[in-house]
C-alpha cells in the first residue's frame, strides 16, 4: 500500500517532466514512421529489386521511322517483380517515363513522340506489385530512328512477284509466236451464249449486276472485262442489257464498256445509255432496287459477276423466284455457297478473272492464265515439299512464304 | 492516241508506281500513296457523282414520264433524294438529318438484311435435295454441321461438336484454301495483265 501511495506522490510531483518525456517519445516514433514511409516511396534508393541489365536501344527496321525498339536482359531474380518502367531522355527531352513492360518480356517498341534523326537514351527500373521500385539501370547507348527505303522483310514477296511477272511475259511471248494454248471448259461461261440467246427468244432483257465494290477492286475490274463480250453478244442478238451500278466510277466504266461492245457488234444505234445507270450507294438499298428491277422487268437472264457480300443471296433468290436463268461469279469465298445454291451456273474464284480471256480467246490473255497455272503448280510443289520436310524439322520452305 | 495509248500509259505508270510503293516504307512513299488513293480518288469520285446524279434523275424521270410499271417508286426515289439533300443543307446542326438516317434509312436497311434469314431457309431447302451422290453428301454434311452447332448435338452424342470442328477445319478449310490460292494468283495475274497493257477490256478497247 505504501509503494502505491509513493508512486502516486511521485507522478503528481513530476507530472510536467513525465509529460515532456512522453511527448518526446511520441515525436521520435512519429518521425521514425515518417522516415520509414518515405524510404518505401523513394524509388531510386530501394534495395529489394534489381533492374534489367544490358539495355539496348535500336531503330525499328523496315518502317517509316519514328519507332525505336528497346531490348534488355532479365534480372536474375524476377520473383518479386511485376514489370519494368522504361524511361527515355534526349537532348531536348528530360528523363521521363516512356512506357511499361510486363515482367516476362525482354522487348518494348517505343513509338510515342519519337522523332527521326534524334538520339534517344533509355533507362529501366523494376517495379514490384506493392509499388516498390529498383534503382535505375545503366543508360543504353544512344539510338536514332530513321526511315528506310526498302522493306527487307518483303523480299520474298518481291521475289515471287518478279518470278510471276517473268512467267507471264514468257507465256505472252510464246502466244505471240502463235502456239496454241489449251484452256479447259468453264460451263458457267459456256452458258453465257445460251443465256443471251434465251433472253432474245423470250423478248426479255438481260440483267448484269457488277457487284457492290468500287473500281479499285480487282473483282470489279474482272466484272467489267466480262461485261464487254456479254454486251457484244447482246448487241449481236439485238437484245437489251440492264446494268444497275452502286458506284459512280463503275457506272461510267460500265457505260463505256457496253457502248464499245455495241460498237464492235455494229449496233451502236441500239445502245441506250440509260440502261446502264446509277442506282444508289447503299448496300441494301441497292439490293432492294435490283430486286425491284427483277420483279418488274422480269429479265430472262441474270448475271451476277463481281464482288458480293450479304446481298448475294437476296439477289440470287429473288432472281430464282422470277424464273430467270442465273449465272453468278465472285471471288468472295464466303458468298460462293449462296450462289451455288440459288443459281444455275457458278463461276468460282479465279474463273472470274479468267473469264475475259476465255470469252475473247485472245492468245495473249490466255497465255497469262497459263502463267497462273504454272504459279499454282509451283505453290502445290512447295506445299507438298514443305509439309514433307517439316516432318523432319526442316522449315526453310515455310519461311519463304511468311513475312519476317 | 488519246483514246488507247494515253490511258494505257497512265495505267502502266501508276500501276508500277503503286507496286513499287508497296515495298518502300519511307514517308515520301506513304505521302504518294495518300495523294493517289485518298485525294485523287476523292476528287474523281466527287466529279463522278455529278454524272451519277444525272443518270439517276434521267432514269427515273423517263420512267415517270412514260408511266412504266412501278413509276411511283421512281417518284418516291427522287422525292427522297431531294428531301434528304435539302435536310442536310438547310438544317444547321444536322439533328434532323441524323434522325432521318437513324429512324428511316437504318431500319429500312436492317429490314432488307433480316430478309436474308428467310432466303437462306428457302435456298437451303432447294440445295439440300438428295438428287445424286454429291448432293446427298452435301445434305448429310450440312445436317451434321447444323446439329453439331446447337446444344442438342452435344446432347445426342458427345463427339458431335468435335466432328463438326473437324469437318470445318479440315475438308472445308482445304477447299476454301484451294479457292483462295487460286483467287490470289488470279488477282495478281489480272493486275499484271492490266499494268502490262495486255488486258484492256475495262477501258472499252480490246
Interface residues (C-beta under 8 A of the other chain):
Chain A: X62 X63 X64 X65 X147 X148 X149 X150 X151 X154 X157 X158 X161 X164 X165 X168 X169 X172 X216 X218 X221 X222 X224 X225 X227 X228 X229 X248 X249 X251 X252 X253 X256 X257 X259 X260 X264 X274 X277 X278 X279 X282 X283 X284 X285 X287 X288 X292 X296 X310 X313 X314 X316 X317 X320 X331 X333 X336 X338 X340 X341 X342 X348 X349 X350 X352 X353 X354 X356 X360 X362 X364 X365 X368 X369 X371 X372 X375 X376 X379
Chain B: X19 X22 X23 X24 X25 X26 X27 X30 X37 X41 X44 X45 X48 X49 X51 X52 X53 X55 X56 X58 X59 X62 X68 X69 X70 X73 X105 X108 X109 X112 X113 X115 X116 X119 X120 X122 X123 X124 X126 X127 X176 X179 X180 X181 X182 X183 X185 X186 X187 X188 X189 X190 X191 X192 X193 X194 X196 X198 X199 X201 X202 X203 X204 X205 X206
